[in-house]
Amino acid sequence: MEMKYLGLEISKLRAELGMSQKELAKDICTQSTISRIEAGEVYPAIDTLLKIALKLRIPVEYLIEMLFYKNVLESERLIKDIEFHLKEHDYKKIISIINKNEISSENIWLNFYLDYLLQTAHYKLKMISPEECITNLKNILISSNQTTIQFRFLHIKINNTIANVYAENGEAIKSLYYYNKLLNEHIHKNYNDYKIYETLITVLYNKCKVLYDINNIEGALDTANQGISKSKETGIISLAGQFLYYKGQCLEKMDFPFKEIKEVYTQALSLFEFMEFPFYIKAIKENKKQYLK
């Protein structure tokens, strides 16, 4: 058994939630016991492990895996490596990395996660059709148990990707069904893990784009405003400039005063410059130059 891996993971997850050892220990055990568990000095009883998992908002199966597998930290490195290339849209590299790594069949969540990324990469490279991609992603959701698929909000990411595939292939109504389902279920809840808000803000942005593309300008404006508000509320501003850009376009279509539109685009440009997004800086300066003089 690998107590040290379990202890390191509990410590990491606790820190991500901004929780002290004392807060984690409350109604479970003593702070000293939590300290010893995190240091890898003692085995927690199964009921203690269950209570810790509930407080950390993760499936207890994940922590149990930590006790039996040495490759957990290696899996974390694999995930970080893949997600780096995902941000770069390097889908060939993602496929190569996944194919080179043999994952134990007993590491259920990681296999679901890698299968999800593999299907997405195959679709992006046109190795499978949109229909095949959607079917395969739905099968992941169907074949997994609820506890496992909800770990690290994988179910939200998969449903968001299904919606994206529908949107990219002209099925706006189906895509909006999935976006709305996710937002209605999660956007108004309070989560300690900020990472879910990154995903939900992305869902809002995707919904905004689809509404604008089908000329539902009022809906797009409402969604852009919601995205701006959520970005401010959470401090996650990576898409705030894009929301402002879409807001400006909506205001243009709705014949708002020039001054108001100019203010929105100016704010968007400031954010693009702050975030160092050269593509968006160039786009807004070229496409909206009349408002930026």
Contacts in CASP RR format, 6 or more apart in sequence:
PFRMAT RR
TARGET T0000
AUTHOR 0000-0000-0000
METHOD contacts of the structure
MODEL  1
MEMKYLGLEISKLRAELGMSQKELAKDICTQSTISRIEAGEVYPAIDTLL
KIALKLRIPVEYLIEMLFYKNVLESERLIKDIEFHLKEHDYKKIISIINK
NEISSENIWLNFYLDYLLQTAHYKLKMISPEECITNLKNILISSNQTTIQ
FRFLHIKINNTIANVYAENGEAIKSLYYYNKLLNEHIHKNYNDYKIYETL
ITVLYNKCKVLYDINNIEGALDTANQGISKSKETGIISLAGQFLYYKGQC
LEKMDFPFKEIKEVYTQALSLFEFMEFPFYIKAIKENKKQYLK
1 43 0 8 1.000
1 67 0 8 1.000
1 68 0 8 1.000
2 66 0 8 1.000
2 67 0 8 1.000
2 68 0 8 1.000
2 69 0 8 1.000
2 70 0 8 1.000
2 72 0 8 1.000
3 37 0 8 1.000
3 40 0 8 1.000
3 41 0 8 1.000
3 42 0 8 1.000
3 43 0 8 1.000
3 67 0 8 1.000
4 40 0 8 1.000
5 66 0 8 1.000
5 67 0 8 1.000
5 69 0 8 1.000
5 70 0 8 1.000
5 72 0 8 1.000
5 73 0 8 1.000
6 37 0 8 1.000
6 40 0 8 1.000
6 44 0 8 1.000
6 63 0 8 1.000
6 66 0 8 1.000
6 67 0 8 1.000
7 37 0 8 1.000
7 38 0 8 1.000
7 39 0 8 1.000
7 40 0 8 1.000
7 66 0 8 1.000
8 38 0 8 1.000
8 73 0 8 1.000
9 63 0 8 1.000
9 66 0 8 1.000
9 72 0 8 1.000
10 24 0 8 1.000
10 34 0 8 1.000
10 37 0 8 1.000
10 38 0 8 1.000
10 52 0 8 1.000
10 56 0 8 1.000
10 63 0 8 1.000
11 38 0 8 1.000
13 56 0 8 1.000
13 58 0 8 1.000
14 20 0 8 1.000
14 21 0 8 1.000
14 24 0 8 1.000
14 38 0 8 1.000
14 56 0 8 1.000
16 193 0 8 1.000
17 56 0 8 1.000
17 57 0 8 1.000
17 192 0 8 1.000
17 193 0 8 1.000
18 192 0 8 1.000
19 55 0 8 1.000
19 192 0 8 1.000
21 31 0 8 1.000
21 34 0 8 1.000
21 35 0 8 1.000
21 38 0 8 1.000
22 31 0 8 1.000
24 34 0 8 1.000
24 52 0 8 1.000
24 55 0 8 1.000
24 56 0 8 1.000
25 31 0 8 1.000
25 33 0 8 1.000
25 34 0 8 1.000
27 51 0 8 1.000
28 34 0 8 1.000
28 48 0 8 1.000
28 51 0 8 1.000
28 52 0 8 1.000
28 55 0 8 1.000
29 48 0 8 1.000
33 42 0 8 1.000
33 44 0 8 1.000
33 48 0 8 1.000
36 42 0 8 1.000
37 44 0 8 1.000
37 52 0 8 1.000
43 67 0 8 1.000
44 52 0 8 1.000
49 60 0 8 1.000
49 63 0 8 1.000
49 64 0 8 1.000
50 60 0 8 1.000
52 63 0 8 1.000
53 59 0 8 1.000
53 60 0 8 1.000
53 62 0 8 1.000
53 63 0 8 1.000
54 60 0 8 1.000
57 192 0 8 1.000
57 193 0 8 1.000
58 151 0 8 1.000
59 109 0 8 1.000
59 147 0 8 1.000
59 148 0 8 1.000
59 150 0 8 1.000
59 151 0 8 1.000
61 108 0 8 1.000
61 109 0 8 1.000
61 147 0 8 1.000
61 148 0 8 1.000
62 109 0 8 1.000
62 151 0 8 1.000
65 72 0 8 1.000
65 106 0 8 1.000
65 107 0 8 1.000
66 72 0 8 1.000
69 104 0 8 1.000
69 106 0 8 1.000
69 107 0 8 1.000
71 104 0 8 1.000
71 107 0 8 1.000
75 103 0 8 1.000
75 107 0 8 1.000
75 110 0 8 1.000
78 97 0 8 1.000
78 101 0 8 1.000
78 110 0 8 1.000
79 110 0 8 1.000
79 113 0 8 1.000
81 97 0 8 1.000
82 94 0 8 1.000
82 97 0 8 1.000
82 98 0 8 1.000
82 114 0 8 1.000
82 117 0 8 1.000
85 93 0 8 1.000
85 94 0 8 1.000
85 97 0 8 1.000
86 94 0 8 1.000
86 117 0 8 1.000
89 124 0 8 1.000
91 120 0 8 1.000
91 121 0 8 1.000
91 124 0 8 1.000
91 125 0 8 1.000
92 121 0 8 1.000
92 125 0 8 1.000
94 117 0 8 1.000
94 118 0 8 1.000
94 121 0 8 1.000
95 118 0 8 1.000
95 121 0 8 1.000
95 122 0 8 1.000
95 125 0 8 1.000
98 114 0 8 1.000
98 117 0 8 1.000
98 118 0 8 1.000
98 121 0 8 1.000
103 110 0 8 1.000
103 111 0 8 1.000
103 114 0 8 1.000
105 111 0 8 1.000
108 144 0 8 1.000
108 148 0 8 1.000
109 148 0 8 1.000
109 149 0 8 1.000
109 151 0 8 1.000
109 152 0 8 1.000
109 154 0 8 1.000
112 140 0 8 1.000
112 144 0 8 1.000
112 148 0 8 1.000
112 149 0 8 1.000
112 154 0 8 1.000
113 152 0 8 1.000
113 154 0 8 1.000
115 136 0 8 1.000
115 140 0 8 1.000
116 137 0 8 1.000
116 140 0 8 1.000
116 154 0 8 1.000
116 157 0 8 1.000
116 158 0 8 1.000
116 161 0 8 1.000
119 128 0 8 1.000
119 133 0 8 1.000
119 136 0 8 1.000
119 137 0 8 1.000
119 140 0 8 1.000
120 133 0 8 1.000
120 137 0 8 1.000
120 161 0 8 1.000
122 128 0 8 1.000
122 133 0 8 1.000
123 129 0 8 1.000
123 130 0 8 1.000
123 132 0 8 1.000
123 133 0 8 1.000
123 165 0 8 1.000
128 136 0 8 1.000
130 165 0 8 1.000
130 166 0 8 1.000
130 168 0 8 1.000
130 169 0 8 1.000
133 165 0 8 1.000
134 162 0 8 1.000
134 165 0 8 1.000
134 166 0 8 1.000
137 158 0 8 1.000
137 161 0 8 1.000
137 162 0 8 1.000
137 165 0 8 1.000
138 162 0 8 1.000
140 149 0 8 1.000
140 158 0 8 1.000
141 149 0 8 1.000
141 155 0 8 1.000
141 158 0 8 1.000
141 159 0 8 1.000
149 155 0 8 1.000
149 158 0 8 1.000
152 195 0 8 1.000
153 195 0 8 1.000
153 196 0 8 1.000
153 199 0 8 1.000
156 182 0 8 1.000
156 186 0 8 1.000
156 196 0 8 1.000
156 199 0 8 1.000
156 200 0 8 1.000
156 203 0 8 1.000
157 199 0 8 1.000
159 178 0 8 1.000
159 181 0 8 1.000
159 182 0 8 1.000
160 178 0 8 1.000
160 179 0 8 1.000
160 182 0 8 1.000
160 199 0 8 1.000
160 202 0 8 1.000
160 203 0 8 1.000
160 206 0 8 1.000
162 178 0 8 1.000
163 174 0 8 1.000
163 175 0 8 1.000
163 176 0 8 1.000
163 177 0 8 1.000
163 178 0 8 1.000
163 179 0 8 1.000
163 182 0 8 1.000
163 203 0 8 1.000
163 206 0 8 1.000
164 175 0 8 1.000
164 206 0 8 1.000
166 172 0 8 1.000
166 174 0 8 1.000
166 175 0 8 1.000
166 178 0 8 1.000
167 175 0 8 1.000
167 206 0 8 1.000
167 209 0 8 1.000
167 210 0 8 1.000
167 213 0 8 1.000
172 210 0 8 1.000
172 213 0 8 1.000
172 214 0 8 1.000
175 206 0 8 1.000
175 210 0 8 1.000
176 207 0 8 1.000
176 210 0 8 1.000
176 211 0 8 1.000
179 203 0 8 1.000
179 206 0 8 1.000
179 207 0 8 1.000
179 210 0 8 1.000
180 207 0 8 1.000
182 200 0 8 1.000
182 203 0 8 1.000
183 200 0 8 1.000
183 203 0 8 1.000
183 204 0 8 1.000
183 207 0 8 1.000
186 196 0 8 1.000
186 200 0 8 1.000
187 200 0 8 1.000
187 204 0 8 1.000
187 230 0 8 1.000
191 197 0 8 1.000
194 234 0 8 1.000
194 236 0 8 1.000
197 230 0 8 1.000
197 234 0 8 1.000
197 236 0 8 1.000
198 236 0 8 1.000
198 238 0 8 1.000
200 230 0 8 1.000
201 227 0 8 1.000
201 230 0 8 1.000
201 231 0 8 1.000
201 234 0 8 1.000
201 236 0 8 1.000
201 238 0 8 1.000
201 239 0 8 1.000
202 239 0 8 1.000
204 223 0 8 1.000
204 226 0 8 1.000
204 227 0 8 1.000
204 230 0 8 1.000
204 243 0 8 1.000
205 227 0 8 1.000
205 239 0 8 1.000
205 242 0 8 1.000
205 243 0 8 1.000
207 223 0 8 1.000
208 220 0 8 1.000
208 223 0 8 1.000
208 224 0 8 1.000
208 227 0 8 1.000
208 243 0 8 1.000
208 246 0 8 1.000
209 220 0 8 1.000
209 246 0 8 1.000
211 217 0 8 1.000
211 219 0 8 1.000
211 220 0 8 1.000
211 223 0 8 1.000
212 220 0 8 1.000
212 246 0 8 1.000
212 249 0 8 1.000
212 250 0 8 1.000
217 250 0 8 1.000
217 253 0 8 1.000
217 254 0 8 1.000
218 250 0 8 1.000
218 254 0 8 1.000
220 246 0 8 1.000
220 250 0 8 1.000
221 247 0 8 1.000
221 250 0 8 1.000
221 251 0 8 1.000
221 254 0 8 1.000
224 243 0 8 1.000
224 244 0 8 1.000
224 246 0 8 1.000
224 247 0 8 1.000
224 250 0 8 1.000
225 243 0 8 1.000
225 247 0 8 1.000
227 239 0 8 1.000
227 240 0 8 1.000
227 243 0 8 1.000
228 240 0 8 1.000
228 243 0 8 1.000
228 244 0 8 1.000
228 247 0 8 1.000
230 236 0 8 1.000
231 237 0 8 1.000
231 239 0 8 1.000
231 240 0 8 1.000
231 243 0 8 1.000
232 240 0 8 1.000
237 271 0 8 1.000
237 275 0 8 1.000
238 275 0 8 1.000
240 271 0 8 1.000
241 267 0 8 1.000
241 268 0 8 1.000
241 271 0 8 1.000
241 272 0 8 1.000
241 275 0 8 1.000
241 280 0 8 1.000
242 268 0 8 1.000
242 280 0 8 1.000
244 264 0 8 1.000
244 265 0 8 1.000
244 267 0 8 1.000
244 268 0 8 1.000
244 271 0 8 1.000
245 265 0 8 1.000
245 268 0 8 1.000
245 280 0 8 1.000
245 284 0 8 1.000
247 264 0 8 1.000
248 261 0 8 1.000
248 264 0 8 1.000
248 265 0 8 1.000
248 268 0 8 1.000
251 260 0 8 1.000
251 261 0 8 1.000
251 264 0 8 1.000
252 261 0 8 1.000
258 291 0 8 1.000
261 291 0 8 1.000
262 291 0 8 1.000
262 292 0 8 1.000
265 284 0 8 1.000
265 288 0 8 1.000
265 291 0 8 1.000
265 292 0 8 1.000
266 291 0 8 1.000
266 292 0 8 1.000
268 280 0 8 1.000
268 284 0 8 1.000
269 281 0 8 1.000
269 284 0 8 1.000
269 285 0 8 1.000
269 292 0 8 1.000
272 280 0 8 1.000
272 281 0 8 1.000
272 284 0 8 1.000
273 281 0 8 1.000
284 292 0 8 1.000
285 292 0 8 1.000
END
